Amino acid sequence: MRTAYCVETVRTAERELMARLPEGALMQRAAAGLAAACADVLGRVYGSRVVLLVGSGDNGGDALYAGARLARRGAGVSAVLLAPERAHGGGLAALRRAGGRAVGTDGAEALIERADLVVDGIVGIGGKGGLRPEAVPLADAAGRARAAVVAVDLPSGVDADTGEVRGAAVRADLTVTFGTHKPALLIDPAREYAGSVRLVGIGLSLPEEPELEALQHADVARLLPVPAVESDKYRRGVVGIAAGSARYPGAAVLAVAGALRGGAGAVRYVGPAGQAVIARFPETLVSDGGPRRAGRVQAWVVGPGAGDDAGTVAEVLAADVPVLIDADGLRLAEASAVRGRRAPTLMTPHAGEAAALLGVEREEVEGGRLAAVRELAGRYGATVLLKGSTTLIASSGGGGVVRVNPTGTSWLATAGSGDVLSGLAGSLLAAGLSAVDAASAGAYLHGLAGRFAADGAPMGAHDVAEGIAGAWRSVVRG
């Protein structure tokens, strides 16, 4: 499992470790890892041209010491000092002893244009609000140059704790981060600025509970239901799908497609798209008497393609089993009915739906995804899966660890893809997973299935559904 910790937690761990180490030892550990990563990017260090963008914080010190190591291996290293009077003294002396040089910002853009590698050590993990004006031309030059850009700990200009980018920021090809991931390295929009991420261990002792966690194959494999010898379709769980309308029958078909591949033993469908569902999936148990008369289920999915059928949404919310609310169901559900539920509730909005629920603009949700998912989970007393370029899952109430889904592809931005996810996660709920685990495992499999189905080309939601089995096998087999 990949974890990320907030700035204050990291700083506390660093202070505790520095108290036990000789002065400067921790920075030397970081610089050694940074220099090794830079050497890997360069391939051939001797004769290469390296430009360090150096601010006044410890990130600048890391860059200077790493630059000294590269200079000793024959690289031509120039450090551009944004605040010469506040540059790290020890790092600057080490660079000069190794044959590197320090310059001001005048003429720095020309240096960057000729460089093979640019190291971003402008701002540390405490930076807020984007780059200062004097740093913006340097970041722009690095973006235009042919040089690879390596960020120290995280790209300068992004918010380490939230992943927000509120102004100009450095776009890196590689970010070398120390001790642990920071939330910004896992959450968009900041994640887009980080490029590939390389974690360098420096010996930090961190709390058991992180700020964020991202499941990996082994973690998801442990969550997935496996039928026992004595299992039958009812013991494996039955998921109810209340979806579709005369206008949107396909939403019902796609939700059922996801549910059939999600581990439950049977799928019950209620709604006006019964004929379309049966024609595509004859194994589905179809009822036209509404949710209360559909028969026993262990979980419900409600909302995909529901149109204006508020009555069905209310009926499902009154059930005493876990409920997943998606799409039109999010708009039709009474907030008080959601908050008043005793059984688990999982809401799965995209950014636009989340914005409507929160009463803000979509751009505010997309720019502050972590805050939005926590706010929704707290406001509705429900587990929330916020879909998008970074899918986040916050547990009911909004506190505790937020999960980040590491799988997916931009090709999943296609009509009906979310309906497949709803059915899949709802089926996992019926199979006995908690709301957080069902959301996490569902998003992981859905993203992996999307990758497999697309394989670099456009695909449809039905392709994603058909790819779930392959994704499941891939996870289980490791």
N, C-alpha and C positions, 0 to 999 in steps of 0.2 A: 504494500500500500504506500502510495506517495502522500506525504503530509506537508502542510505549510503552516507557519506560525507568524503571528503579527509582530510588528516591529518591537514593541515593548518587551515581549517575551524573549525575542532574540537578543535584545540589548542586555536584559537581565542575565541571560545565560552567558553572554560574552564577558560581562563584568565578573561573574563568578569564576569563569575559567581564567581570565587574566590575573585574578588575585592569586592563583596557584602557579602561574607560569612566570618565567623570567620576562622582564620588560621587553616588549616588542616581538615576543615569540609568536603570538597569535597572528599578528600581521604578516610575519614571515611565512607562516603556514598558508595563509590565504594567497600571498604573492607567489609562492612556489606553485600552487595549483593553477593560478591564473597564467603564469608564464608557460607552464606545460600545455595548457589549452591553446594559448596563442601560438606556440611552436607547432602544435598539431595542425592548426589552421594554415599556417604559413607553409608547412611542409619542409622548406629549406630556410633555416633561420639566417645563415651566414649571407651577408650581402643584401638582406631584405631591408626595406624602409618602413619603420614603425613610427607612428605619431601617437602620443599620449595626450588626451584631453584631460587636464588635471584641475580639479576644483580644490576647495579648501578642506574637505573632510577626509575621513579615513579611506574612502574609496579612491581618492587621489593618491594617498599614501600607498595603497595596494598597487595602483597602476605604476607608480614610480619605482617601487621595489621590483615589480615584475619586469619593468622596462630595463632595470639594471641587469637582471638575469639574462634578458635577451641581448643586451649590448655586450655582455661578456662572451656570448656565443657568436659574435660577429655581426649582429644587426646594427644598422644605423638608426639610433633612437633619438627622437626629438620630443620634448615635453612642452606642450603649449600650456602655460600657466595662466588661468583665468583670474587668479588673485595671488600674484607673486609673493606678497607680504604674508600670506596665510598658507602657503603651500607646506606640505609635510616636510619638516627640516631633515629628518633622517633619511627619508626616501629620496629627497632631492640630492643630498650629499652622496648617497649610494649610486644614483644614476650618473652623476658627474665623475665619480671615481671609476666607473665602468666604461667611461668614454662617451656617454650620452650627453646631450645638451638641453638646456632650458631656454625657451623663447617666450615672447609675449604673443598677444593675439594678432598684432599687425603682421600681415603676410602669412598667417596660419592657414588660410584657405588654400593658398598655393601649395603649401606643404602637404595638406590633406589630399589634394588632387594627385600628387605624385606618389602617395604612400601605397604600400602593399597591405598594410594593416593599420586600423585606427582603433585605439583602446579608449572606451568611454569611462572615464573616472571623474565626471563632472560633479555629480550629486550623489549622495548616499541614500540609504533606505529611509531617511527622515525627510526627504524632499517633498514639498507640496506645491501644487498649483502650476505645474509646467516649468519649462526652463526660463531662467532670467534672460532679459533681452540680449545681453552680451554673449550668451552661449548659443543663441538661436542660429546665427550665421555659421558657426562651427558644425552644429548638428545638420544643417542644410547641406553644407559642403560634404560632410561624411555620407549623407544620403545620395549625393550625386556622384561621388567618386567610385572608382572601380575597386577600391580597397574593401576587404572584409572588415566588418565592424564588430568588435567584441565588447560587450558591456560588463562592467564590474558590479557584481551582485544583482543589479537590475538596471534596465535602461533609464538614464537620467530623464526626469520629467514626468514619470508615471508615479502614481500613489501606491506605495508598497502594500498597504493594508487593504485597499478597496479595489484595486485594478482600474481605477478611474484615470483618465488622461484629460486634464483640464488646461490644455495649452500645448505648446510645442514640446516635442520629446524626441529623443534619439531612437532611431530604428536600428536594431542590432541584428546581425546574422547569427550570433551566438551570445548567450548570456551565461557567464560563469558565476554561480551563486554559492555562498559559503554557509556551511553548517546545516541549512535547511532551505527548502523552497519558501519564498514569500508569496502571499496570496496573489499579488499582481502577476506572478509568473504562470498562474493557472487560470486566471479570469480575464476575459476580454472586457474592454478593448486593449488593456495593457499587454495581454498575452501576445497579441499580434506584433507588438513592438520588440518582443524578447527574442524572436527567432528560436533556434534550438537552445535548450537549456542543459547545462552541465553542472551537476552538484559536486562540490568539493567538500569533503568532510574535514572539519577542523577541531573536532572533539567536544562539541557542545553537548551539555546535558539538558534535555528539553522536557517539558511536562508530558504526561501521558496523553492528555487531550489536546489536539491541535486546533487551529482555527478552521482549517479546511483539510479534507482528505479526498484522494482520488483512488478508487478501487482499481485493481489490476486483475488479470485473468484468474489468478489463484483465489483472490478474494471473492470474485463473482462465482467461481465454481463451487465454493463452499456454501453459497446461498441457494443455488438452484435446486429445486425439488427433484427427488429421484423416487419413483414408485417402489414400494416394498413388495415382497413376494405376495402378500395377501391383499394388496391394493385392488380396489375396483374403481370405476369411474367416479363414484360418489365420494369415496374416501380420498381420492386425489383432489377433490374440490370441484365445485360447479360455479362458473362465473356467469352472471346475467349481463346482457348487453341491451340497454335501452337507448337506441340510437336511430338515426335516419328519419327521413320524412319523404313526402311525395316529391319534393324538390331535390332532396339530397339522399337518394337511396344508396348511392355508392359509399357514403360514410359508414352506413351500417355494415355493408359487405366488407369493407376494409377493417373496421373494428373487430368483426368476427374473425377475419383472417388472422389478425394479430393474436386474438384470444385463443384460437385453436392451437397456436404454436407456443403458448406460454406456460404449459405445465399443468394446467387444470385438467380434470378428467372429462368434463363436458361443458358445453356452452349453451345457455338458454338465451334466445333472442325474443324480445318483445318490441313491437313497433310496426309501422306501416310498410316496411320494406321486407316483409317475411318472404314473399315470393322470390325476390332477387337474392336473398340470403340462401334459401333452400336450393335455388338453381345453381348457385356456385358452391355451396357447402352443404350437401344433403345430411351430413352428420349432426348439424345444428338442431337443437330442440326449440321449435318455434311455437310461440303462443301469441294470441291476439287479445288476451284478456287483461293486459296491463301488468305492471310489476307485481302487484299483490297476488295475482292469480297465476303467476308463471311457474310456481313450484319453488322448492327450496334452493337457495343459492348461498354460497359462502362469501360472495362479494358482488358488487354491482359496478358497471361502467355506465355512466349516463352523460348524454350531451352531444356527442359527435353528430352533426347534421340534424339536430333536433328541431331546428326552426324556432317556432314560438310555443312549443309544447311545454309550458311551465307546469302543468298538472303532473306529467310524468316525472319531471325533475323533483317536484315536491314529494311525490309518492316514494321515489327511490331514497330521498334523503331521510324519510321517516323510517326506513328499514333499520334493523339493529345489527347489520353486518357492515364490514368495510365498504366504502363507496369511493370510486374515482370519478371526479367531475372534470369534464373537458369541454372545449369549444362552446357551443350555444348554452350548454349547461352552466357554464361559469356566469354567463349573463343573466340566466333565468333563475338561478338559485338565490333564495333569500339569505342574506348574510346571517341573520339571526338563526335560521334553520341550520346552517352549517356550524355556527358556533355552539349551538345547543346539542349537537350530536354526541352520543356517548361512544359509539363505535368509531374506529379510525376513519379519517377522511383524507383523501389525496386529491389535490387540485393540480392541473397540468396546463397552465396558461403559456402562451407565447408572449413576447414583449408587448404587443399591442393589447392583448387581453389583460395582461397584468397592469398596464397603464390605465385602462378603463376601470379596473377594480380599485386602483389606488387614487384615481382622480388626477393623474398627472399626464404629461406628454410622453409619447413612446420613447423619444430621445432620452428622457430622464431615466427611464428603466434601462435602456441599452447602455447608457454611460455609467450607471451605478447598479449593476446587476446584483451584487452581494447585498446591498442595502435594500433593494426591492424585494428580493426573495425572503429576507428576514422579516420585513415589514408585513408582507402578505401572510406569512405563516403566523405571525403574532396577531394580526388583525382578525383572522378567520379561525384561529385555533386549529389549523389543519396543517398537515405536511404539504409542502408546495414544491412541485417540480417546475422550474422556470426554464422553458425551452429556448434554444437559440444557439448562437455560435459557441457559447459556453453554457451548457446545461447545468444548472445548480439545483440541489435538493436541500431544503431546510426542513427540519423536523417541526412538529406541531408546537406552536408558541414562538418559534423563531430563535430560540436559544440553542446553545450547544454547537456541535460540529456541523458545518455545511459540507455536503459532498459535491464534488465536481466531476462531471462525466468526461473521461479522457478520450472516448471514441467518437466517431462521427465523420461526416464529410459535408462540404457545402452542397453537394448534390441532393442531400436530404431536404433541402428547401424546395419541396415539390408538393402539390396538392394531395392531400390524403395521407401523407406520411405521419402526421400527428394522430390520425385515427388508428393507424396500425399500432403506434406506441401505446395508445390508451388501452386497446384490447390486450396487448401483451402484458402491460403492467397490471391491469385488472385481473388477468388470469393468474399472475404470480401472487396477487393478494388472496385470491380464492384458494390457492395452493398452500397458504399458511404463512407467507412472508409478511413481515411488518410493513407499514406504509413506506418507511424510509428505504428498507431493503428492496421492496418491490419496485419502487421508483428507480433506485440505483441500478439494480440488475436489469430492469426493463430498458432503461436508457442506454446502458452499456451494450446489451445485445442488439438493440435497435440501431445504435451507431455503427456497430461492427457489421451488422447485416447490410446497412447502407453502403459501407465501404466495399464489401464484397460484391454487392449488386451493381454498383456504379463502375468500379474498376477504371475510373478515369473518364467515364462517359455518362451522358444523361440516362436516367432511369425513372420509372414510375413507382408509386407507392406499393403496387402489387408486387413489384420486384423486391422491395424491402421485406414484405411479408414472407415471400418465398425464400429469402436469404436468412431468415431467423434460425432455421434448423442448422444450417452450416455454421452460423455464428455460435450457436449453443455447443455444437460439437467441438469447435475450435477452442472455446473456453474450457470445456471439461477435459479435453485432451492436453491442454496446456501448449 
